[in-house]
């Protein structure tokens, strides 16, 4: 998380809503020889208190969870882009990178295997709903026995959320006209992901400039 408080203007509710809608992030757990990282889709409950996910049984995190619950963090990345100093239209600026990121911290635990099918059904329904009017894919479309065999390779997990933080680095520390010029250039020439979304967020930060 960026240490400047001006980039932490969103409250827990906004950060949780962003994480809930993005529903994909990097799970980090401390291992014996360094951090273990896994890129995961997940579900965040409406109350923002519980994250549901699954891991390959062979994943080092899953193996470690057999011994004990573990402190964990999920980093959820949003739109981002390099910002050139020339795009501000004022002197004495330096390069930077604008981005949105939300971190969820908590305790990660294995769940009983008989919860896995329901978790997969809920995850699938969440993402398939975004593809409407396509008829949603469901696990019932799998051939007899295939789903059960595949599920033996993965395990259900739950993280109880104990902390939420978000960085929305959108040039809020710049005057509105300066930030808007930068947003126009980000939209036209940005290097990163979801450039148009990032530019829109930068413009929406009007009124927060110094």
Buried (B, 14 or more C-beta within 10 A) or exposed (E): EBEEEBBBBBEBEBBBBBBBEBBEBBBBBEEEEEEBBBEBBBBBEEEBEBBBBBBEBEBBBBBBBEEEBBEBBBBBBBBBBBBBBEBBBEEEBEEBEBBBBBBBBBBBBBBEEEBBBEBBEEBBBBBBEEEEEEEBEEBEEEEEEEBEEEBEEBBBBBBEBEEBBBBBBBBBBBEBEBBBBBBBBBBEEBEBEBBEBBBBBBBEBEEBBE
